Amino acid sequence: MIPAGINPHRCGRRKKLMNELHATVVGAGLAGTEAAWQLATRGIKVTLMEMKPERFSPAHHSPDFAELVCSNSFRGDRLSNAVGLLKEEMRRMGSLVMHWADKTRVPAGDALAVDRKAFSAGITETIMNHPAITVVHAEISEIPDGAVIIATGPLTSESLANTILRLPGISTLNFYDAAAPVVFGESLDMGKIFRMSRYGRGDDYLNCPMSREEYDSFIDELVRAETAEIHGFEEDDVFEGCMPIESMAKRGRMVPAFGPMKPVGLRDPRTSCEPFAVVQLRQDDFSGSMYNIVGFQTRLRQGEQRRVFGMIPGLEHAEYARYGMMHRNTFINSPGFLNDHFEMVSRPECYFAGQMTGVEGYVESAASGLYAGRCLAAQLHGNEPRILPGFTATGALGKYISTQNRHFQPMNCTFGIIEPLPAQPGQKRIRDKKERYEAISARALAYIDKMIRIESGGEI
């Protein structure tokens, strides 16, 4: 199945070129599968290298491609949200990842969340059935010759990571990432849980309300609970966007109440009052048989997760489909090593993509693979790659990872890295934030639409 944005007739005209042009993509995660798809649909033969199922990283369990490890959420899906703009840009550029994310969507309010098994299975089947893509299941320790995209992610195998470390101009940094637990819906006590999205925007979330006394007891046990030992881990090394719930509580007992446990916009229909704190559960599959505990990334031992999270009303007898966990991530200090379209400065036609480049998040990882795949395909066809401007979300990610920054850290897509609207003579700045962000999104999408028309031979 060909997602919107890809012209099958255009691909067919390049059938002859498919016998002549070749690229290797290493890693079949979100960035790797997206990059392989972009190359293949542009007339490039692709060898996709993936070490699963021959070998699994500590965080991976499924043999399928594009496995979602930490959560099933792709975050906000409105154009007043930067990652919502990024997703829409990707849709219009023919993203495989966005095609299957939309196709496997589950209820999550204003966010885009997916049935993670169906999502990965769909991408796997599409990649495996594409005639221009050859999948090789093997772990590699050297970077292949020729045109290549390295998309092995933050859990790159040690042997390949050591090879990457020897490349000219590179330095790496480490941080720790965590995943939230998933529980079976049938094990929840629905007599204590109410279904509602914030501010009455539907009923896509399950909510476990807590009184002040219940919250205080929970926090007391959370900070005392035994955590799994992770070699080299220190509290300051964790990525802020995936802060373990127990680390939040150690920063201050009210931090979770103003974070993932905030009750704002939720009123318990049984009391007509806003609870002191709320734990939200988000549907994790099509059938609603599994739920993700939102914002509850953790490194507690499994027994402690059962004990402490069992203090949450409605989760007293919860059965776990997957426990929370923490693992070390590696990312490249990309400025000076990669340019603004994810290509090595010192080696043309060698690209990196995904979280290892310093973009953070599922959508951002896939977007970097899409961008790298498009640019490499252009080069292999003898054309200059089309560099996206910094006022697009995709282009802004490329600018961010390639710009010298003394404190370079992984970054989600935010409006803070997208070029603001230019000041217009005689016009006042748009003060309403939502209106301003939507105007930024409209400008970016107008550029993407024009670019696609040009690429397809349409009007300029």
Secondary structure, DSSP 8 states (H G I E B T S, - for coil): ---TT--HHHHHHTHHHHTT-EEEEE--SHHHHHHHHHHHTTT-EEEEEE-TTTS--TT---SSSS---S-SEEEE-STTSHHHHHHHHHHHTT-HHHHHHHHTEE--TTEEEE-HHHHHHHHHHHHHT-TTEEEEE---SS--SSSEEE---TT--HHHHHHHHTSTT--EEEEEEEE--EEEGGGS-TTS-EE--GGGS-S-EEEEEE-HHHHHHHHHHHHHS-B---TT--GGGB-GGG--HHHHHHH-TTTGGGTTT--TT--BTTTTB--SEEEEEEE-STTS-EEEETT----B-HHHHHHHHTTSTT-TT--EEE--EEEEEEEE--BTTB-TTSBBSSSTTEEE-SGGGTB-SHHHHHHHHHHHHHHHHHHHTT-------TTSHHHHHHHHHHS--TT---B---TTSS------TT------HHHHHHHHHHHHHHHHHHHHHHHTT---
